[in-house]
Amino acid sequence: MKIKDLNNRDFEIKDLTSFIRHIKTYHSHGTSLHEENGFFFKVDDKFRKFIFSLSNEENNK
């Protein structure tokens, strides 16, 4: 699964469960910056809702 980072670059989420676990643990509220392998994401309520919805889509396949 791929998502766009702040620089409009494609980032492949290789392990969605692990990615979501990290977001919930370290970026659970407010607005923060997540960096992963040179890709940057603004984590806010909108981003969390989007990422969590990806998990729901995966579970419904």
SULBELUR-V620739 format. One record per backbone hydrogen bond with DSSP energy under -1.0 kcal/mol. CO is the residue of the C=O (numbers start at 1). NH is the residue of the N-H. Records with the same first field share a line. If there is no record, write none. Layout:
CO: NH + NH
//
This chain:
1: 13
3: 11
5: 8
9: 5
11: 3
15: 19
16: 20
17: 21
18: 22
19: 23
20: 24
21: 25
22: 26
23: 27
32: 43
34: 41
36: 39
39: 36
40: 6
41: 34
43: 32
44: 48
45: 49
46: 50
47: 51
48: 52
49: 53
50: 54
51: 55
52: 56
53: 57
54: 58
55: 59
56: 60
58: 61
//
